[in-house]
Amino acid sequence: MDSENLSTAIGTLVISPRPRIVLSATDNVCADFVFESPRTAAASSANKKTVTATATVTTATEEVIGSDVHVERLFRKPSVRRTVRRRPVRKADREFKLGQFNWLKTVGTGTFGRVVLCEDATVKDDKTPKFFAMKILRIRDVLRLKQVEHIKDEKSILEQLDHPFIVKLFWSKHDSANLYMLLEYAPGGELFSYLRSVRRFSSGAAMFYAAEIILALEYLHERFIVYRDLKPENLLLDSQGHIKVTDFGFAKEISDRTWTLCGTPEYLAPEIIQSRGYNKAVDYWAFGILCYEMLVGHPPFYSDNPIEVYQKILDGKIRWPKQIDLVAKDLIKKLLATDRTKRLGNMKNGVEDIKNHRWFRPINWASCLERNLEPPYVPKVGHPGDARNFDDYPEDWSDTDSTVTAEELQIFQDF
């Protein structure tokens, strides 16, 4: 498909700069919707300086999170095989009111809202969780950008989920100006930040994170939920260094196929670009892209021109640096199969084909699900409400004061 035809196929897709990686100037997109990058201009500049070096193949002497020497110790340590304890839905655990929270620090921003670290002032003991991440969305902008269904889907999906590697939704509310979602706070920051600071991960570290991520995807797919936005920025670390998948703004429950052009350009599967209709297989493609990026430091398909990114994805030509061993290469190649009927994870045995791949041989999956594997990196966290691992953002809250009409508010009566 040439560039002109590709542009026609994509239609009126709008993209914006992606400061997270200097090799590409695109961002989150969903149909004609632009999701603003969650970083300030200063942070963007700092990221660009850090990431410029990722185009160069790293050497054995450069910093790498984790050590392959300890793979057996990390993943084969003795563990009691027991059933994972499933917790009840959070909304029944505790009652909340907006007035009981102290707003501490903005830890993320977007096109129509922000995520704020907050403290429950009513909690007086050390055993009850008191720090949360409050996602605040401006109703006026949600309506203007026609994101009502996406926001409702995000809330509806999060209410169903209870998994050790997915952020939990505890409570939701709305007032005359904003929608609020009270989420689990992960003080370790974004996996993106750690990946950029060390340029790439060792095979053992990448394997650890990939294992926890694939268990989260397996859980979602069992519930007919396709995630559609897997990337390092949407993967948080808790205080111990375990993965927490966040941002379900593009997630969707599907029984068969869907056609929405949705996701991050470098992570889009060919069938999305070609508007052929797609299913959960797009998450396995994105998982392959993520594995490559963790091992190399940048995604396999990149360009300053988003149309060129799409063309490279369709061409399917991948450069294989020396830090990707033959076993990891085999896994990634099978995940990045252009023919989705031959894509690992989307065949007869489903996700088991991925979990049983040779690259994951050191993983004890029962121990992994129980969070009994030792993380390759433990974030510096002084206390449960520590925000040192997140970027600084302007604390201008004037944009949250714009109220909407009673008729508009009626749309969110169940929120």
C-alpha positions in Angstrom: 0.0 0.0 0.0 1.6 3.3 -1.1 1.5 6.5 1.1 -1.4 8.1 -0.8 -3.6 5.1 -0.4 -2.5 4.6 3.2 -3.5 8.2 4.0 -6.9 7.6 2.4 -7.4 4.4 4.4 -6.6 6.1 7.6 -9.0 8.9 6.8 -9.2 11.9 9.1 -6.9 10.5 11.8 -5.4 13.3 13.9 -2.1 12.8 15.6 0.1 14.9 17.9 3.7 14.8 19.0 4.9 12.0 21.2 7.7 13.3 23.3 8.1 9.9 24.9 10.5 8.8 22.1 12.5 11.2 20.0 12.5 8.7 17.1 8.8 9.2 16.5 6.6 12.3 16.6 3.2 10.7 17.1 0.9 10.2 20.1 -2.2 8.4 21.3 -5.0 8.5 18.8 -8.5 7.1 18.6 -10.5 7.9 15.5 -10.4 11.7 15.2 -9.5 12.2 18.9 -6.1 13.4 20.1 -5.0 12.3 23.6 -2.5 14.9 24.8 0.9 13.7 25.9 1.1 13.5 29.8 4.3 15.5 30.0 5.2 19.1 30.2 7.4 20.8 27.6 10.3 20.7 30.0 9.8 17.0 30.7 9.6 16.5 27.0 12.9 18.2 26.4 14.5 16.1 29.1 13.1 12.9 27.6 14.4 13.8 24.2 17.9 14.2 25.5 17.7 10.9 27.3 16.2 9.0 24.4 18.5 10.2 21.6 21.0 7.6 22.5 18.6 4.7 22.2 19.0 4.6 18.5 22.5 3.3 19.1 23.0 -0.4 20.0 23.9 -0.6 23.7 27.0 -2.4 24.8 27.5 -4.9 27.6 29.1 -2.2 29.7 26.1 0.2 29.7 23.5 0.3 32.4 20.8 -2.4 32.1 18.1 -3.1 34.7 18.4 -6.6 36.0 21.0 -9.3 35.4 20.5 -12.5 33.4 22.9 -14.2 35.8 20.2 -14.2 38.4 17.4 -15.4 36.1 17.2 -18.9 37.7 17.3 -17.4 41.2 14.6 -14.8 40.4 12.1 -17.1 38.6 12.7 -20.6 40.1 12.7 -19.8 43.8 10.5 -22.2 45.8 6.9 -21.3 46.0 3.7 -22.9 47.4 1.3 -23.4 44.5 -2.0 -21.9 45.9 -5.0 -20.3 44.6 -4.9 -16.5 44.1 -7.0 -14.7 46.7 -9.7 -12.8 44.8 -10.9 -9.6 46.5 -14.5 -8.3 46.3 -15.4 -5.3 44.1 -13.9 -2.2 45.7 -17.1 -0.1 45.6 -18.6 -2.2 48.3 -15.6 -2.0 50.6 -15.7 1.6 51.7 -17.8 4.7 51.3 -16.1 7.9 50.0 -17.0 11.6 49.6 -15.1 14.2 47.7 -14.7 16.4 50.7 -12.6 13.8 52.6 -9.7 14.0 50.2 -6.6 16.3 50.4 -5.2 17.0 47.0 -1.4 16.5 47.2 0.2 16.5 43.7 -0.7 16.2 40.0 1.0 13.1 38.7 -0.4 13.1 35.2 -2.3 15.4 32.7 -4.3 14.8 29.5 -6.5 16.5 27.0 -9.5 16.7 29.3 -8.2 16.1 32.8 -5.5 15.2 35.2 -4.6 12.5 37.7 -3.9 13.7 41.2 -2.3 12.0 44.2 -4.7 12.4 47.0 -5.0 11.5 50.7 -8.0 10.3 52.6 -8.0 12.6 55.6 -10.5 10.4 57.5 -8.0 7.5 57.8 -6.2 7.6 61.1 -4.5 4.1 61.2 -1.6 2.6 59.3 -3.5 -0.4 58.0 -6.2 1.2 55.9 -5.1 2.6 52.5 -5.1 6.3 52.5 -3.3 7.4 49.3 -5.0 7.1 46.0 -4.8 8.4 42.4 -7.9 10.5 41.5 -8.6 10.8 37.8 -10.4 14.0 37.3 -12.1 14.6 33.9 -13.7 17.8 32.7 -17.2 17.0 31.6 -17.3 19.9 29.1 -14.2 18.6 27.3 -15.4 15.0 27.4 -18.6 16.2 25.6 -16.7 18.5 23.2 -14.3 15.7 22.1 -17.1 13.1 21.9 -15.5 10.8 24.4 -18.6 10.0 26.4 -18.7 6.3 25.5 -15.0 5.8 26.0 -15.2 7.3 29.5 -18.3 5.2 30.3 -16.6 2.1 29.0 -13.4 2.8 31.0 -15.5 3.0 34.2 -17.6 0.0 33.4 -14.6 -2.1 32.6 -12.5 -1.1 35.6 -15.5 -1.9 37.9 -15.3 -5.5 36.8 -11.6 -6.0 37.2 -9.7 -7.5 40.2 -6.2 -8.6 39.2 -2.8 -8.2 40.9 -1.3 -6.5 37.8 -4.1 -4.1 37.0 -4.9 -0.9 38.8 -8.1 -1.0 40.8 -11.1 1.3 40.7 -12.4 2.0 44.2 -15.1 4.6 43.6 -16.5 7.0 41.1 -18.5 10.2 41.3 -19.4 13.4 39.4 -20.3 16.9 40.3 -21.5 19.8 38.0 -18.1 20.2 36.3 -16.1 16.9 36.6 -16.1 13.2 36.6 -14.0 11.5 39.3 -12.5 8.0 39.4 -10.6 6.9 42.6 -7.9 4.5 41.5 -5.1 2.5 43.2 -1.9 4.6 43.5 1.3 3.0 42.3 4.2 5.1 43.7 6.9 3.4 41.6 6.1 5.6 38.6 6.0 4.6 34.9 7.9 1.6 33.5 8.7 4.1 30.7 10.8 6.2 33.1 13.0 3.3 34.1 13.4 2.0 30.6 14.5 5.4 29.4 16.9 5.9 32.3 18.8 2.7 31.5 18.2 2.6 27.7 17.2 -1.0 27.7 16.4 -3.9 30.0 18.3 -7.2 30.3 16.6 -10.3 29.0 15.8 -11.4 32.5 14.2 -8.0 33.5 12.2 -7.8 30.3 11.1 -11.4 30.8 9.8 -10.5 34.3 7.8 -7.5 33.2 6.5 -9.3 30.1 5.3 -12.3 32.3 3.3 -10.0 34.6 1.9 -8.1 31.6 0.8 -11.2 29.7 -1.1 -12.5 32.8 -2.9 -9.2 32.9 -3.8 -9.5 29.2 -4.9 -13.1 29.7 -7.3 -12.0 32.4 -8.7 -9.2 30.2 -9.2 -11.5 27.2 -11.0 -14.1 29.3 -13.5 -11.3 29.9 -13.7 -10.4 26.2 -11.9 -7.1 26.9 -9.4 -5.9 24.4 -7.0 -3.3 25.9 -5.7 -1.5 22.7 -3.1 0.8 24.3 -0.2 -1.3 25.6 3.0 0.7 25.9 5.5 1.6 28.6 3.7 4.8 29.6 0.6 2.8 30.6 2.5 0.4 32.8 3.1 1.6 36.4 5.3 0.0 39.1 4.0 -0.5 42.6 6.2 0.1 45.7 7.8 -3.4 45.3 8.4 -3.2 41.6 5.5 -5.2 40.3 3.5 -4.1 37.2 0.2 -2.3 37.3 -1.6 -1.8 34.0 -3.4 1.5 33.9 -5.3 3.8 31.6 -8.3 1.9 30.2 -9.5 4.8 28.1 -9.3 2.7 24.9 -10.3 -0.6 26.3 -13.5 -2.2 25.0 -15.6 -5.3 25.5 -16.0 -7.1 22.2 -17.7 -10.4 21.3 -16.3 -10.7 17.8 -14.6 -7.8 16.1 -14.3 -4.0 16.2 -13.2 -1.5 13.6 -12.2 1.7 15.6 -8.8 3.1 14.6 -7.5 3.3 18.1 -4.1 3.1 19.9 -0.6 4.4 19.6 0.9 4.5 16.1 4.1 2.5 16.8 2.0 -0.2 18.5 -0.8 -0.5 15.9 -1.3 -3.9 14.4 -1.6 -4.1 10.6 -5.3 -5.0 10.7 -6.1 -1.8 12.5 -4.2 0.3 10.0 -6.0 -1.5 7.1 -9.4 -1.1 8.7 -10.1 -4.8 8.3 -11.7 -5.3 11.7 -9.8 -6.8 14.6 -10.0 -8.6 17.9 -7.8 -9.4 20.9 -4.9 -10.4 18.5 -4.0 -6.7 18.4 -3.0 -6.8 22.0 -0.6 -9.7 21.2 1.0 -7.6 18.4 1.4 -4.7 20.8 2.9 -7.1 23.3 5.5 -8.1 20.7 6.3 -4.5 20.1 6.7 -3.9 23.8 9.0 -6.9 24.2 11.2 -5.5 21.4 11.2 -2.0 22.9 12.2 -3.3 26.4 15.1 -5.2 25.0 16.3 -2.6 22.4 15.2 0.7 23.8 12.9 1.8 21.0 10.1 0.2 19.0 10.9 -1.7 15.8 8.8 0.6 13.6 9.5 4.4 14.0 9.7 7.6 11.9 9.1 11.3 12.3 6.3 10.9 9.8 3.3 8.8 11.2 2.3 7.7 7.7 5.8 6.2 7.3 5.3 4.4 10.7 2.2 2.8 9.3 3.9 1.9 6.0 6.8 0.3 7.9 4.4 -1.7 10.0 2.7 -3.0 6.8 6.1 -3.8 5.2 7.1 -5.7 8.3 10.8 -5.3 8.0 12.5 -5.5 11.4 16.1 -4.8 12.4 17.4 -7.3 14.9 20.1 -5.9 17.2 22.5 -8.2 18.9 21.0 -7.8 22.3 17.9 -9.7 21.2 18.9 -13.4 21.5 17.6 -16.1 19.1 15.0 -17.3 21.6 13.6 -13.8 22.2 13.7 -13.1 18.5 11.6 -16.2 17.8 9.0 -15.1 20.3 8.8 -11.5 19.0 8.7 -12.7 15.3 5.7 -15.0 16.1 3.9 -12.2 18.0 4.5 -9.8 15.1 3.0 -12.2 12.5 1.2 -10.0 9.9 -1.3 -12.8 9.4 -3.3 -12.7 12.7 -4.4 -16.3 12.2 -0.8 -17.3 12.6 0.0 -14.8 15.4 1.1 -16.3 18.7 -1.7 -16.0 21.2 -4.4 -16.0 18.6 -4.2 -19.6 17.6 -5.9 -22.8 18.9 -4.0 -22.9 22.2 -4.5 -19.1 22.8 -2.3 -17.4 25.3 -0.8 -20.7 26.4 1.3 -20.7 23.2 3.0 -17.5 24.6 3.4 -18.7 28.1 4.9 -22.0 26.9 7.4 -20.4 24.6 11.1 -21.2 25.3 11.8 -17.6 26.3 9.5 -17.9 29.3 10.9 -21.3 30.3 12.4 -19.9 33.6 9.0 -18.5 34.7 7.0 -20.2 37.3 3.6 -18.9 36.3 1.8 -19.8 39.6 4.4 -17.9 41.5 4.2 -15.0 39.0 0.5 -14.7 39.5 1.0 -14.7 43.3 3.6 -11.9 43.0 6.2 -14.2 44.5 8.8 -13.6 41.8 11.5 -11.1 42.8 11.3 -7.9 40.7 14.6 -6.9 39.0 14.2 -3.3 40.3 12.6 -1.9 43.4 11.7 1.8 43.1 12.8 4.3 45.6 9.7 4.9 47.7 9.9 6.5 51.1 6.2 6.1 52.1 2.9 5.0 50.5 2.2 8.6 49.3 5.6 9.3 47.9 5.4 11.0 44.5 9.2 11.3 43.7 8.9 8.9 40.8 6.5 11.1 38.8 7.1 14.2 36.7 6.2 17.7 38.0 3.1 19.4 36.5 1.6 22.9 36.8 -0.9 22.9 39.7 -3.4 25.2 37.9 -6.9 23.9 38.7 -8.9 26.7 37.1 -9.8 24.4 34.2 -11.8 22.2 36.6 -14.3 24.9 37.5 -16.4 25.0 34.2 -19.8 23.7 35.0 -22.2 22.1 32.5 -26.0 22.3 32.1 -28.4 20.0 33.9 -29.3 18.4 30.6 -25.6 17.6 29.8 -25.1 16.3 33.4 -27.9 13.9 32.9 -25.7 11.9 30.5 -23.5 11.0 33.4 -26.3 10.2 36.0 -24.9 6.7 36.6 -21.3 7.8 36.9 
